[in-house]
Amino acid sequence: MDSQQKFLRVSEEAKDMFLPHLSTDSVVFGFDQSELKVLLIQMTYLKQWLLPGGYVKKDEDIDDAAKRVLKERAGVSDVYLEEFGVFGKNKRSEVYFKDFEDSLWHKQRFVTVGYYALYNPDNGKLIVDEFSDKCEWVYLSQLPEIELAMDHREIIEKALLTLRERLTYKPIGYNLLPEKFTLSELQKLYETILGTKLNRGNFYRRIKNLGILKKLDEQRRGGAHKSPDLYSFDEEVYKKALENGLSNW
């Protein structure tokens, strides 16, 4: 059975389960080697790359749908997800299913709710679902060379802009850095997301004033220079800052 026949069979079984015209797509950012990554899947059909997205069940909250889809399509769970935009240009999804009959329910106009997520690529093993050939982390610098389906390039660009904006009033790092890290490593993460260099003294002073860090009685060993102090996030304070925003940043 080829990929189209398999898709049609599953589609027929699923059409009564999901809401028509509504989907979710998640932009999952990771951080590695001083670069941002994004999680993509390559579909068996057309071999194009997409964000891990899917449809919303008729009895399901949209936030829950985004979490379920991410777990089913990529094996990613226990992740911080936040909605950042709605994408509904005419024919944004119809073109992708051009080889199918116009009556296919997937080929009708779909509006998608975009979420961004922050996730450490080392936290878990990715999976490949029955409709995909690959599920991989791709560096943002590689995206110009990749053929992305539908409007997923636009969704990624909007997610990155949103993440930069929210840096001004929400903390990041908990889901992107290892449990123990140095201030210079945290600064590098902020610089990578913002795309600009930050003054070290100002950054250190401001990040410490937020109260989201705990200084550990440990240093990073093995470098050629003085061993820097290690820090971890204060989980309780960090979660409150996510919910209520930062007051001192």
C-alpha positions, 0 to 999 in steps of 0.5 A: 500500500503506497503512502496515499492509499494508506493516508486515505484509509486512515483519513476515512476512519478518522473524519468523524473524530476530529473537528473540521477546519481546525488544527494545531502546529507547534514550533519546538525550539531547542538549544545546542552548540550555541545555536537554536534548533527547531523540531521538524517531521518529514512526511512520507507523502511528498517528502516535504518537511512540516512542523509537528501538527495535527487535528483537534478532537471534537471533545478536546480542548485546543491546548490539550490537542497541541500536547497530544499531537506533539507526543503522538507525532514526535514523542515530546511530552512534559513540555512548556507550550504557549499559544502565539498566533492563528494562521488562516490564509486562504488555501494554506493547506489545500495546496498540500493535498493537491493530488487528492480529490477535492472532497477530502476533508483534509483538503478543505480550508484549515485554520491552525493555532500556533504554539511555541515550545522550549525543549532540551533535545537531550531530554528524550528520544524522538519517534517517527509516526506512521505518516512520517519518514523522519523526525529531526532537530534542524538548526535554524541556520539550515532552514533556508535550504529546506523545503517547508510545506504550507505556511510553516516557514512563516509560522516558525518566523512568527514564533521566533519573533514572539519568543524574542518579544516575550523575553522582556517579561518572561524567563527562559532557559529552564527547558533549554539548558542542562540542570546546572549551567554558568551565567555565560551559558545562560547569556549565550542562550539569550544572545542566540535568541535575540540575535545580538550581543549583550553587555556581560555586566548588565546581563549578570546583574539583571538576571540575578535581580530576577531571583529565578536562579540558585547559586550552587556550591560548584564550579565548572571544571576543566577549562583553561581559565578560572572555573566559573560558578554553576547555577540552577533555576529556582523551579517555584519562582521560575513557574510563578514568573511564567504565570505572572511575568517578571517585575524586575527585568 
